[in-house]
């Protein structure tokens, strides 16, 4: 799959992770465990505290707040298209 830099992140959903490709960088997001008190479970839980930096070789570059907001919107859209639910903690 060809990765192109653009104004909107590309989101790839796999069995065990979310991959975000944006502006030549990648961020792999692993699922967080469901909280014990959760009555309904989402299809995927994202731990926001883990989204600090990009994957190597860009691990020195922090994900800025504005970038994070755009990434989360793109993740929401990708899950909505598949009828899946994502939760953030």
N, C-alpha and C positions, 0 to 999 in steps of 0.2 A: 504494500500500500504506500502510495506516495504521500509524504508529509510536506505540506507547504505552510509557510508562515503567513499569517493573516491576522485580521482584527478579531476573529472569533476562534476560540479553542476547538479542536476536534476531540471528541470523546469516544473512546473505544471501551466497550463493556466486555469483559471476559468472565469465565466461570468464577474466578477468585479475585479479580481486581478491576479497578477502573484505571485506564491510562488516558492522560490528557496530553495532547500535543499542541504546542502553541509557540509561535515565533522561534522555531528551531529548538525548543526545549521540550522535555518530557517530564511528567510527574506521574508516578505510579502510586495509586492509592489502594491500600489493603483494607479489608473490612475490619471494623471495630466489633468487639463482642456486644451482643445485645445486653442492655442493662437488666438485672434480675427483676426489677419492678415493672418492666414493660409488658403491657397486656397484649398488644399487637406488635408483631415484629415486622420491620421493614425488610425489603429484599436485600438491602445493603445499608450499612451504617458507616458514615464517615466521621472520624474523629478529627474535628477541626484543628485541635492543638498539634496534630501531626503534620499539617500542611504548612510547613515553614519554608522549605527550600525545594529547588528543582532536583531531579535525578542527575547523577553524574553524566557528563562532565561539567554540569552547571550547578553543582551542589553549593558553591560559594554564593550563588545569587538567591537572595531571599524572595519569596513570593510576596509582592506588595498587596496591601489591603484592596486596592482597586482591582488588581489582577484576580485576587481570590474571589471577589464578588462576581466577576465575569465568568470565572471557572465554575463556580457553584451554579450559576444560571445555565451554563452549558450542560452540566451534569444533570440538573433537573429536567432540561429539555430532552436529553437522551433517554432518561428513565421514563418520562411521560410518553415518548413515542412508542415504547415497548410495553406500556401499561404496567410498569413496575414502580415500586415505591422506594425512595431513598430518604434516609433520615440523617440528621446532623446532630452531633453532640460535642 
